[in-house]
């Protein structure tokens, strides 16, 4: 048995947002049709937030809240794609790049199944990865907590 590549690193990210009627629902940079959306200081894109934290963690960098604090008025309503672009820049500065990511989105609504392929495609495009290196699954709470959206992310990074 061979040893794993010592240059590979893994990170874990998590984010959650309250859902409210009338808020836009943007996940993975995609605007989804929904009667509820995540509440946040930025655009509330919990998918990109959890993904950034997973990538930052794998690189041994500060977390998303430290780099982009919700107390910064200039970030009010900010597109979370900015956060991902900066995260990728910081990784590249350390000689790292994403290799694969896996995300779980937990919410009762919106239903993700009709949008899953588009969400994966958009993430793969932003990360510069083949679509089969990006996975995203939707899970419900079986009616347990319809008032929030939670995302768990794992990212594998390696040398450029």
C-alpha positions as CSV (number, residue, x, y, z in Angstrom):
1,X,0.0,0.0,0.0
2,X,1.3,3.4,-1.0
3,X,1.3,6.4,1.3
4,X,-1.1,9.3,0.5
5,X,0.3,12.3,-1.3
6,X,1.6,14.6,1.5
7,X,0.8,17.6,-0.6
8,X,-2.9,17.0,-0.5
9,X,-5.0,18.8,2.0
10,X,-8.6,18.6,3.1
11,X,-10.9,21.2,4.6
12,X,-14.4,21.3,6.1
13,X,-16.8,24.2,5.8
14,X,-20.3,24.8,7.2
15,X,-22.8,27.6,7.0
16,X,-26.4,28.2,7.8
17,X,-28.9,31.0,7.2
18,X,-32.5,31.7,8.3
19,X,-35.0,31.6,5.4
20,X,-37.5,34.4,5.0
21,X,-40.3,35.1,2.5
22,X,-39.5,37.8,0.0
23,X,-35.7,37.3,0.2
24,X,-33.9,36.3,-3.1
25,X,-32.7,32.8,-3.1
26,X,-29.1,32.6,-4.5
27,X,-27.2,29.4,-4.0
28,X,-23.8,28.6,-5.7
29,X,-24.2,31.9,-7.5
30,X,-27.5,30.8,-9.2
31,X,-30.7,32.7,-8.5
32,X,-33.4,30.0,-7.8
33,X,-37.1,30.6,-8.0
34,X,-38.4,30.3,-4.4
35,X,-40.9,32.0,-2.1
36,X,-38.1,32.1,0.6
37,X,-34.5,33.0,0.6
38,X,-31.5,33.1,3.0
39,X,-31.1,36.2,5.2
40,X,-27.5,37.4,5.4
41,X,-25.3,40.4,5.5
42,X,-24.0,39.6,2.0
43,X,-26.2,37.8,-0.6
44,X,-26.7,34.9,1.9
45,X,-25.3,32.3,-0.5
46,X,-24.6,29.6,2.1
47,X,-23.2,27.2,-0.6
48,X,-20.4,29.6,-1.5
49,X,-19.8,30.5,2.1
50,X,-19.4,26.9,3.2
51,X,-17.3,26.2,0.1
52,X,-15.0,29.1,0.9
53,X,-14.5,28.0,4.5
54,X,-13.7,24.4,3.3
55,X,-11.1,25.7,0.8
56,X,-9.7,28.2,3.3
57,X,-9.4,25.5,6.0
58,X,-7.6,23.2,3.7
59,X,-5.1,25.9,3.0
60,X,-4.6,26.7,6.6
61,X,-6.0,30.3,6.1
62,X,-8.4,32.4,8.2
63,X,-12.1,31.6,8.0
64,X,-14.6,33.5,5.8
65,X,-16.0,35.6,8.7
66,X,-12.5,36.8,9.5
67,X,-11.7,37.7,5.9
68,X,-15.1,39.2,5.1
69,X,-16.7,40.2,8.4
70,X,-20.5,40.8,8.6
71,X,-19.7,44.0,10.5
72,X,-18.1,45.5,7.3
73,X,-20.8,47.8,5.8
74,X,-19.0,47.7,2.4
75,X,-20.0,44.0,2.2
76,X,-23.7,44.5,2.8
77,X,-25.5,42.7,-0.1
78,X,-22.2,41.6,-1.6
79,X,-22.1,38.9,-4.2
80,X,-20.5,35.9,-2.6
81,X,-18.8,35.1,-5.9
82,X,-16.4,37.9,-4.8
83,X,-15.5,35.8,-1.7
84,X,-14.9,32.7,-3.7
85,X,-12.7,34.6,-6.2
86,X,-10.6,36.0,-3.3
87,X,-10.4,32.6,-1.7
88,X,-9.1,31.1,-4.9
89,X,-6.6,33.9,-5.2
90,X,-5.4,33.2,-1.7
91,X,-5.0,29.5,-2.4
92,X,-3.1,30.2,-5.6
93,X,-0.8,32.5,-3.6
94,X,0.0,29.5,-1.4
95,X,0.6,27.3,-4.5
96,X,-2.7,25.4,-4.0
97,X,-5.8,24.8,-6.2
98,X,-9.0,22.9,-5.6
99,X,-9.0,19.2,-6.7
100,X,-12.5,18.2,-5.8
101,X,-15.4,19.4,-3.6
102,X,-18.5,17.8,-2.1
103,X,-21.4,19.7,-0.6
104,X,-24.6,18.8,1.2
105,X,-27.4,21.4,1.2
106,X,-30.0,20.8,3.9
107,X,-33.3,22.6,3.5
108,X,-37.0,21.8,3.0
109,X,-37.3,24.5,0.4
110,X,-36.4,25.4,-2.2
111,X,-36.3,22.0,-3.8
112,X,-32.8,21.6,-5.2
113,X,-33.3,18.5,-7.4
114,X,-34.5,20.5,-10.5
115,X,-31.5,22.8,-10.2
116,X,-28.8,20.4,-9.1
117,X,-27.1,20.0,-12.5
118,X,-26.9,23.8,-13.0
119,X,-25.6,24.3,-9.4
120,X,-22.9,21.8,-10.0
121,X,-22.0,23.2,-13.4
122,X,-21.7,26.7,-12.1
123,X,-19.5,25.6,-9.2
124,X,-17.3,23.6,-11.5
125,X,-16.9,26.6,-13.8
126,X,-16.0,28.9,-10.9
127,X,-13.5,26.4,-9.5
128,X,-12.0,25.5,-12.9
129,X,-12.8,21.9,-12.3
130,X,-14.5,19.2,-14.4
131,X,-18.1,18.7,-13.4
132,X,-17.3,15.2,-12.0
133,X,-15.0,16.8,-9.5
134,X,-17.9,18.8,-8.0
135,X,-20.8,17.2,-6.2
136,X,-23.8,18.8,-4.5
137,X,-26.6,16.9,-2.8
138,X,-29.9,18.3,-1.5
139,X,-31.4,16.8,1.7
140,X,-34.5,17.7,3.5
141,X,-35.2,17.8,7.2
142,X,-38.4,15.8,6.6
143,X,-40.3,18.8,7.9
144,X,-38.1,19.3,10.9
145,X,-36.8,22.8,10.3
146,X,-38.3,24.5,7.2
147,X,-37.1,27.9,8.4
148,X,-33.4,27.5,7.7
149,X,-30.9,26.4,5.1
150,X,-27.6,24.6,6.1
151,X,-24.6,23.7,4.0
152,X,-21.8,21.3,4.7
153,X,-18.7,21.3,2.4
154,X,-15.6,19.3,2.1
155,X,-12.8,20.4,-0.2
156,X,-9.6,18.6,-1.3
157,X,-6.8,20.9,-2.5
158,X,-3.3,20.2,-3.8
159,X,-0.4,21.9,-5.5
160,X,-0.9,24.0,-8.6
